[in-house]
Amino acid sequence: MPDFRYKAFISYSWADAAWGKWLHHAIETYRTPRQLVGELGLHGPVPARLIPLFKDREEEAAGSSIGAAVEHALSSSEFLIVVCSPRSAQSRWVNHEVAWFKTHRDPSKILALIVDGEPGHIENECFPRALTHQVLADESVTDQLLDAPLAADARKAGDGKRGARLKLVAAMLGVGLDVLVRRDDRRRVLRQRMITSGSLLFGGAMAALAWAAVEARDEARDQRGKADGLIEFMLTDLREKLEPVGRLDAMDVVGQKALVYYGTQNLADLDANDLGRRSRALHLVGEVRDTRGDSVGALSAFREAARTTGELLARHPEDGQRIFDHSQSVYWVGFIAYQRGETGEAEASFREYDRLAGELIALDPGNADWQMEVSYAKSNLGTLLFEQGRYAEAESAFTRSLEVVARAAENDPADLTKQVDLGQAISWLGITLGQAERIEPALEHYAREIAIYDAVLAKDPGNARAEQQGDRVGRGRPA
């Protein structure tokens, strides 16, 4: 049997990035039931894990053809999983990737995950045309309609996330779906018992601490610290034990109770230590929920974290560490809002992050780490403005970001990571200039970018980032 580098290539529209992230995590963390490992399935011996998966939408930009790095990943993947929605149905890149896989690999190894829209609906079609129609050897899509591939439906009205995950896993393992469902049901019963026991213990601890808090104010402060410590322990140590085995779902009950608990607190009554523990725990809740694909819960947690770090900053407005901590909370609010398409809140948060980064530099102009915060803030804001077609504003943001990155790369020429970062900063500015139809300066930036990657590869021929970014630029798809 062919030896593939990747078990599957995930194809999806940038607008469905949260679904792509969820799917990547859901498949890679799945553990095949021990009794099935090594048994003969439809695709050979059943593996213990379905890893690794390739997901390529982190830095998608406009272009005219699939990059060499993407083609290589497609050819190195046993399966192609297409995240289907009205956005992906209209995505040129998703259709290209499907067409390429159909003409170069086994079309029967194409799987589909419906997350939005309806198959065959005129105005809300979720299947990319290349998925449902015949594709010729030159990758052109004909009008000949074919049977749609195996599709899992992650919507609540369909298979749901759990059922969709198991359906895709069964197809990739080459085993019967009913076998996995029965074994997963057993796992869920055992896991529910563990969660219920943990919830009762946690609830009991919280109830005891809450009762003690009524006894005296000093005792209440001590018990609150213990409660905060307990939550922080469960969100750190427990998370470290559950995440490697794909059991972050068990953290949901902890995260929910933590949010309810913190929602009852008056920030003005908390001292700096209490506020610090509160903000750390809320950040962890946000990160866990973001990893689990729960953007609503993640945004709620990060908003509360920002309210907490904002309180700390209000008490110490000249403290650089307080400014930095608050800037990170504000960034996460903007990032999650950006992922959800809530551009108003995203822009407001990114601009506040930019303002806070400016305050850091005003306090310590020579701090290299804080200089990079300015670059990150400008780059995030530039990306948002670019996607809204506000190219003049995006150009200004990317220009400032490039200035900071260029200075860091110049000060440390031996650090190849900084050199590749410089190439990517130049790339974003070049793309923006191109979209604004300023062709000559755009081409100059592309040439400068390629020269940087070539210089890096001359020093380190195996540098994967430089090679991948260089391939994209060379094939008309800037990083």
Order of alpha helices (4+ residues) and beta strands (2+ residues): beta-alpha-beta-beta-beta-alpha-beta-alpha-alpha-beta-alpha-beta-beta-beta-alpha-alpha-alpha-alpha-alpha-alpha-alpha-alpha-alpha-alpha-alpha-alpha-alpha
